[in-house]
Structures are given as C-alpha cells and as structure tokens.
Amino acid sequence: MASPIYRTFLPSVLLLLLLGLLQLLNPRPINDPASLLPFTADRAATAQTLLLWSSYAALLWAA
C-alpha cells in the first residue's frame, strides 16, 4: 500500500514541475499583455526553481 506522501505531495510536486515547464517555454516581457498560458519574465529564475522542485520530487521518490 502506498504511503500518504505518494498519494498527495508527490503528485503536487509533479504538477508544479509541469506548470514550471510551461512557464519556461513561454517567456514574455513583464509589460506584455496577459496570456492564457503560464509565462515567465525571468528564464534563469524559472529554471532554478524547476531544478529545486525536481530535486524535491527525487527526494520524495527515494524516500
């Protein structure tokens, strides 16, 4: 039987990674009109955040 962390927290982290990847693929200037897709104004900061959350997911997977 799977522990509660696999049923709740790990899918949440993976969803955040998916949203972050969508942001990384859609860079826009900060004063650009709104978009339906998630966007980023700073690709480097978004990439660092994706690395951080993927390391969280790896730690959860290894636990």
Residue, then its C-alpha position, 0 to 999 in steps of 0.5 A: m500500500a502506498s504511503p500518504i506522501y505518494r498519494t498527495f505531495l508527490p503528485s503536487v510536486l509533479l504538477l508544479l514541475l509541469l506548470g514550471l515547464l510551461q512557464l519556461l517555454n513561454p517567456r514574455p516581457i513583464n509589460d506584455p499583455a496577459s496570456l492564457l498560458p503560464f509565462t515567465a519574465d525571468r528564464a534563469a529564475t524559472a529554471q532554478t526553481l524547476l531544478l529545486w522542485s525536481s530535486y524535491a520530487a527525487l527526494l520524495w521518490a527515494a524516500 
